[in-house]
Amino acid sequence: KEVLIILIALILLPLAEIAAFVEVGGLIGTGPTLLLAALFTLLGIFIVRQQGFQTLRRTQAALERGETPVTGMLDGGLLVIAGLLMIVPGLLTDAAGLLLLVPAIRRGLGRLLVRRTFMRMEAGMRMEAGMRMEAGPHPGAPGGRRADGPGPVIEAEAWVVEEEEAVKEKDGTPPGHPSSPWNRTGNRPEKS
């Protein structure tokens, strides 16, 4: 579905840009229209360069303070997108880039993107949990019950170590001694 939307946009955007150039050129003339497009391109290059570096500095500063730089990165990323839209030749993309320069629009779009991302993540987790529920209990789960939690079931072996065994190995050597079986890679003490 999203691929189809992108494909349609790639087909319609150039046609809409041509129509916008024709309309604006008819109103203000060809020379001023081309000059306007060139000025927007230069402004876009300036914005991308400036905001890219500022976003990087803000992100580094937030990380140094131990904060998550999501808001700053999102705001800076949208400013970079605004600049890129202005670099792309066309009056409609320039208008979209100019709109992204307005802080209220940028914040609203940022909130929308974050909300949509979390909804997709939540839907993905619900789908994964549903698939896990349909699969039935894990064969290794105790009593045939399903393990709680979203993570994988990890099977392991365990044995009880008596207090006396914990102090010394079976051959009487202290734990960690070079001759201890625990110091040999891949070896375990033999079970009796």
ZISULGI-V332400 format. One record per residue. RES is the residue in one letter. SS is DSSP state (~ for helix, > for strand, _ for the rest). PHI is phi in whole degrees, -180 to 180 (999 if undefined). Layout:
res->RES ss->SS phi->PHI
res->RES ss->SS phi->PHI
This chain:
res->K ss->_ phi->999
res->E ss->~ phi->-67
res->V ss->~ phi->-64
res->L ss->~ phi->-64
res->I ss->~ phi->-63
res->I ss->~ phi->-64
res->L ss->~ phi->-62
res->I ss->~ phi->-63
res->A ss->~ phi->-62
res->L ss->~ phi->-66
res->I ss->~ phi->-83
res->L ss->~ phi->-79
res->L ss->~ phi->-59
res->P ss->~ phi->-61
res->L ss->~ phi->-65
res->A ss->~ phi->-66
res->E ss->~ phi->-65
res->I ss->~ phi->-62
res->A ss->~ phi->-62
res->A ss->~ phi->-65
res->F ss->~ phi->-61
res->V ss->~ phi->-63
res->E ss->~ phi->-64
res->V ss->~ phi->-66
res->G ss->~ phi->-61
res->G ss->~ phi->-68
res->L ss->~ phi->-83
res->I ss->~ phi->-114
res->G ss->_ phi->101
res->T ss->~ phi->-69
res->G ss->~ phi->-59
res->P ss->~ phi->-62
res->T ss->~ phi->-66
res->L ss->~ phi->-66
res->L ss->~ phi->-63
res->L ss->~ phi->-62
res->A ss->~ phi->-64
res->A ss->~ phi->-67
res->L ss->~ phi->-64
res->F ss->~ phi->-64
res->T ss->~ phi->-64
res->L ss->~ phi->-63
res->L ss->~ phi->-63
res->G ss->~ phi->-62
res->I ss->~ phi->-61
res->F ss->~ phi->-62
res->I ss->~ phi->-65
res->V ss->~ phi->-61
res->R ss->~ phi->-65
res->Q ss->~ phi->-66
res->Q ss->~ phi->-71
res->G ss->~ phi->-61
res->F ss->~ phi->-69
res->Q ss->~ phi->-64
res->T ss->~ phi->-63
res->L ss->~ phi->-62
res->R ss->~ phi->-64
res->R ss->~ phi->-63
res->T ss->~ phi->-64
res->Q ss->~ phi->-62
res->A ss->~ phi->-63
res->A ss->~ phi->-64
res->L ss->~ phi->-65
res->E ss->~ phi->-66
res->R ss->_ phi->-80
res->G ss->_ phi->83
res->E ss->_ phi->-97
res->T ss->_ phi->-86
res->P ss->_ phi->-87
res->V ss->~ phi->-60
res->T ss->~ phi->-63
res->G ss->~ phi->-64
res->M ss->~ phi->-67
res->L ss->~ phi->-65
res->D ss->~ phi->-62
res->G ss->~ phi->-65
res->G ss->~ phi->-63
res->L ss->~ phi->-68
res->L ss->~ phi->-67
res->V ss->~ phi->-66
res->I ss->~ phi->-62
res->A ss->~ phi->-59
res->G ss->~ phi->-64
res->L ss->~ phi->-65
res->L ss->~ phi->-62
res->M ss->~ phi->-78
res->I ss->~ phi->-73
res->V ss->_ phi->-62
res->P ss->_ phi->-64
res->G ss->_ phi->147
res->L ss->~ phi->-78
res->L ss->~ phi->-70
res->T ss->~ phi->-67
res->D ss->~ phi->-63
res->A ss->~ phi->-64
res->A ss->~ phi->-64
res->G ss->~ phi->-63
res->L ss->~ phi->-63
res->L ss->~ phi->-62
res->L ss->~ phi->-70
res->L ss->_ phi->-76
res->V ss->_ phi->-77
res->P ss->~ phi->-56
res->A ss->~ phi->-64
res->I ss->~ phi->-67
res->R ss->~ phi->-63
res->R ss->~ phi->-63
res->G ss->~ phi->-62
res->L ss->~ phi->-65
res->G ss->~ phi->-61
res->R ss->~ phi->-62
res->L ss->~ phi->-62
res->L ss->~ phi->-64
res->V ss->~ phi->-65
res->R ss->~ phi->-61
res->R ss->~ phi->-66
res->T ss->~ phi->-63
res->F ss->~ phi->-65
res->M ss->~ phi->-64
res->R ss->~ phi->-66
res->M ss->~ phi->-64
res->E ss->~ phi->-64
res->A ss->~ phi->-63
res->G ss->~ phi->-64
res->M ss->~ phi->-69
res->R ss->~ phi->-64
res->M ss->~ phi->-64
res->E ss->~ phi->-64
res->A ss->~ phi->-65
res->G ss->~ phi->-63
res->M ss->~ phi->-66
res->R ss->~ phi->-67
res->M ss->~ phi->-66
res->E ss->~ phi->-67
res->A ss->~ phi->-72
res->G ss->_ phi->87
res->P ss->_ phi->-67
res->H ss->_ phi->-68
res->P ss->_ phi->-58
res->G ss->_ phi->-90
res->A ss->_ phi->-69
res->P ss->~ phi->-62
res->G ss->~ phi->67
res->G ss->~ phi->71
res->R ss->_ phi->-86
res->R ss->_ phi->-76
res->A ss->_ phi->-70
res->D ss->_ phi->-77
res->G ss->_ phi->98
res->P ss->_ phi->-83
res->G ss->_ phi->-80
res->P ss->_ phi->-73
res->V ss->_ phi->-85
res->I ss->_ phi->-112
res->E ss->_ phi->-90
res->A ss->_ phi->-152
res->E ss->_ phi->-103
res->A ss->_ phi->-145
res->W ss->_ phi->-144
res->V ss->_ phi->-84
res->V ss->_ phi->-106
res->E ss->_ phi->-69
res->E ss->~ phi->-59
res->E ss->~ phi->-66
res->E ss->~ phi->-68
res->A ss->~ phi->-68
res->V ss->~ phi->-78
res->K ss->> phi->-138
res->E ss->_ phi->-73
res->K ss->_ phi->-61
res->D ss->_ phi->-87
res->G ss->_ phi->92
res->T ss->_ phi->-81
res->P ss->> phi->-69
res->P ss->_ phi->-58
res->G ss->_ phi->87
res->H ss->_ phi->-65
res->P ss->_ phi->-54
res->S ss->_ phi->-89
res->S ss->_ phi->-67
res->P ss->~ phi->-61
res->W ss->~ phi->-71
res->N ss->~ phi->-88
res->R ss->_ phi->-97
res->T ss->_ phi->-57
res->G ss->_ phi->83
res->N ss->_ phi->-99
res->R ss->_ phi->-122
res->P ss->_ phi->-65
res->E ss->_ phi->-72
res->K ss->_ phi->-83
res->S ss->_ phi->-105
